[in-house]
Amino acid sequence: MAETNRFMDLALAEARLAASRGEIPVGAVLVLDGEVIASAGNRTRELNDITAHAEIEVIREASRMIGDERLPGADLYVTLEPCTMCAAAISFARLRRLYYGAEDPKGGGVDNGVRFFSQPTCHHAPEVYSGFSAQAAADILKQFFAGKR
């Protein structure tokens, strides 16, 4: 449990950095064999790339580092329930586990929306654990959007 909290704290720090850049504050950390191998926050605005979600960014970085598009022993920690695009990337990368903080009833694709991992067309579903640091993750999002209104 302490490891999970430590990695989620790193993801929350990435979310705060994303907010400071004007990005929607979502952060992610990818862990392999107990070591962080990639961390990122959303970069869609900075890169003018709608696919530059935190989850996609850490999968890209880790895949480059390891030299393989498949990351079967890796665990992903992300502050917000992944969208359908990110859920598909998680599946295609063959990640072992997904830990996420806040649920996303409007845009989530794991426990809300299309529930990607439950679809018969999903070839690989990671173990999913939700609710880690959910309040802290939700608070970062609420503060960010309150500042926009």
N, C-alpha and C positions, 0 to 999 in steps of 0.2 A: 504493500500500500504506500509506503514511503517513497518508493521509486516512482510509482504512478503520480503521486503528488509533485515530486521533483520535476518530472518531465512535463506535467501539465503547467507548472509554474513557469517553465521556460516557454511554453506555447503562449501563455498569457502575456509574457514579456514581449514576444513577437507581435501579439495583437496590439499592445500599447504602442509599439514602434510603428506599426502600420497606421494606426490612428494619427500619430504625429506627422506622418507623411500625407495625410488626407485620404488615406485608403480606408475602406470598410475594415474595422478592426477584427480580423481573424488571424490567428497565429497557429502554426503547426510545427511539430518536431517529429523527426523520423529516427527511430532507435533500432539498432541492430546489435545483438549480443550485449545488451546493457549499456551501449555507448551511443550518444547522439551523433548521427552521421550527417544530418541535414536539419536546418531550421529556417523558417521563412514566415513572412506575413504576406497578406494580399499585396499584389503589385499591379493590379489591372490598370489603374490610371497612370501610374508611372511608366509602364511599358506599352500603354495603349494596346493591351492584349487581354481580351475578355477571358481567356483561359488561364491567366496568371493568378489563380486562386492559391492560397497558402499551401493547400494539399498538393496541387499539381507542381508547384515550385519545389517542394521538398522531394517529391518523387523524381522529378527531373534531376535535381542535384545529386541525390543518392545514386540514381542509375548511372549518371556520368562518372561518379566517383568509383563505383563498383565495376562498371563496364558491362552491365547487364540490365535489360529492361524489366526483368523479374526480380522481385525482392521478397522471396518466400518466408524468410525468417524475421522480417522487419515488422515493427509495431509503429503505428501512427497515433500521435496525440494531437488533437485539434480542438480549438476552443468552441467551435460551433458545429452542429450536425452538418456533415457534408451534403452538398447539393447532388443532384443526379449525375452531373458531369464528373464530379470528384469521386462519387461512389463507383462509377464505371472505371475510372483510373485506378482506384484502390483495388478493385477486382482484377483488372488486367495486369496490374503489377504483382498480383498474388500476395498482397500483404497478409501477414499472419493475424494481426489484431488491430482493431480500431478502438481508440478511447476518445470520446468527445465530451465536451462540457455542456453548453446550452442546446436545447432542442430548437429546431427551426420549423415551426408549424407551417409557415408560408413557403419556404424554399428548400427545406430539407428533403433528402432523397433516400434516407436510411430507415428511420422509424416513422417518418411522415411522408407525404407525397407518394411517389411511385414505389417506395420501399424496394429499391433496386436489388438488394441482396436476396429478396424473397421471390424474385421473378424466375420463371423456368428458363429464361434465356441467360441468366447469370451463371457463368462457368465456375466462378470461385467466390465464395463469401467468407470474409474474415470473421473471427470472433468479434462481437461488438459489445462494448461496455459504455454506457452513457451516464451522464450526470456528474462527472468529475469536475469539480470547481465550477459547477453550472451557474451559481449565483454570481461569482466573480466575472465569468465570461459574459453573462447577461448584463451586468452592470457596466462593463466596458462598452458594450454595444449601445446601451441606453444613453450613457453620457455622450457618446459620439453623435448619435442622432439628435439628442436634445440640443447640442451645440449647432446643429444644422438648421434648426427650426427658428 
